């Protein structure tokens, strides 16, 4: 299984006390199993409901996500589709909290999504929107800048960034 550059660098620097990919997987077998089990059940049961925005079904996965949060999911040797599913699960929960106007909790889950998949411009746009809603213009600007660094032609992120910069100048 392929490890990301972060894990490889951690091996080389001695941060992770394992000497190989195989020993990493052996020492984290339970955690990997839990993550993969969650992804499988999320894809089969919850993902179709997220299209309908069924808040009860989506929030039912929150305890599992809170358990997974204790792991540094960014360093796990997960396949791209597993990362996509985890990021989507965190984003689904964040969207429910955003709809309920609990931006602080929503932002926590978006950061979790970003920790799993930090190259998705949409997550940074959502983070920017949350920061903007919380009147954190600096955070919003940084998030929209990051989104545009990942997708420079996204008109929505460009417009939101211009709005934030305009408001910052007016203050």
N, C-alpha and C positions, 0 to 999 in steps of 0.2 A: 504494500500500500504506500502511496506517495505521501510524504510529509511536506508541509509547506516550509518556506524559507525560515519562518520564525522558529519552528521546532528545530530545524537543522542548526540554526545559529545557537539556539539554547543548548543543544547537545555539545556543540563545539566549545561554548563558553562554560559548560559545566553547570548551567542553571538547572537543567533537568538531570537528575541523578541516574539516568539510564545511559547505556553505552551504544544503543542501536535502536532502530525503528522497532524491531521485534520486541526488545525488552520494554520499550514504551508501551506498545500495544498489550503486552502481557501484564504490565503493572497497572494499566488503566482499562483492563478488559471489562470490568463491571460497568464503569462509566460509559465506555463505548457502546456496550450492550444496551444501557438505558437510553442513550441518545438515539441509537438506531431503532429501538423499540418505539420510542416516542414518535420519531419521524414516520415510521410505518403506520402507526395508528392515526396520526394526524392526517396523512395523505388519504387513508381509506375512509375515515369517519368525519373529520372536521373540515378539511379543505373544501369539499363540495358545499358545505354550509356557509363557508366564509363568503362565497359569492352572493348568497342571499343575505349576508350580514345578520346571522342569527346570534344575537349577543349571548344568550344562555349557553349555547353550544360552544361558542368561542371562549367564553370565560371559564367554562368547565376545564379547559386545558391549562388555565393559569397555575394551579398548584404544581403540575408537572413541569411547567416552564420555570417556576421558582426553584424547584429542585435542581433542574439543569443549570440554573444560573450559578450555582456554586462551583461548577466546572469552568475552566477557562476554555470555552468552546472554540476560541480562535486558534488554539494550538492542536486541536484534535485532527487526526488524519481522516477527515470526512470527504466523501465524494461531493462534487459540485451540486448535484441534485439534493443531497442531504442538507448542505448549507442553505440552498434555496428554500427548502421546506422549513428549516428552523427559523430562518430570517422571516419568512412569511408568517409563521406562527406568532412570533414576537410582534410583528407588525399588525396582525389581526387583533391581538389583545390591545395594542397601543391605539388602534383606530376606535375600538369600543370606548376606551377611556377618553379619547379626544371627543367623541360624540357626546359623552357625558360631562364634558367640560372639566375633566380632571387632567389638565395638561402636564402636571408634574409626574403623575404616574405614567401617562402616555410616553413622556420623554424617557423615562427609565427603561421602558420596553423597547423603544426605538434604539436607544444606545445598545441594548442587548442584541438587537437585530444587526446593528452596525458591527458589533464585536464578532459576529459570525460571518458577515458578508460586507466587508468595508469598501467594495468597489461598485455598489449599486447606487447610482445617482438619486434614485427615487427615495431611498432612505434618508439621504441628506436633505432633499427637498422637504420631506415630512418633518425632519428635525428642525429645519429652518422655520417652517410654519408653526411648530410648537413653540419655538423660542420667541417668535414674533408675537404669538398669542399671549405669552407670558411677559411681554414687554422687554425681552432681552434682545435688544437690537444688535449688540455686538455678536452674540451667539447666532442670531439669525443670519447676519451677514457672513460669518464664517461658514455656516452650514450651506448657504446658497453658493458661496464661492467654491466650496468643495464639490457640490453637485455639478457646477459648471466646469470644474476641472475634469470631471469624469464624463460629462456630456455637454460640450461647449455650445451646442446648437439648441438646447432646450429652452424654448421661448418662455415657458411658464416660470422656470427658475430665473431667467434673465429679468422678467418683469417684476418678480418678487424682490430680487436683489435691488433693482432700481428703486422700488418703493421704499425698502428699508433704508437705502442710502439717502433718499430724499428726506425721510423722516428724521434721520440722524442729523442732517444739515439744518433742519428746521428747529431742532431742540437747542 
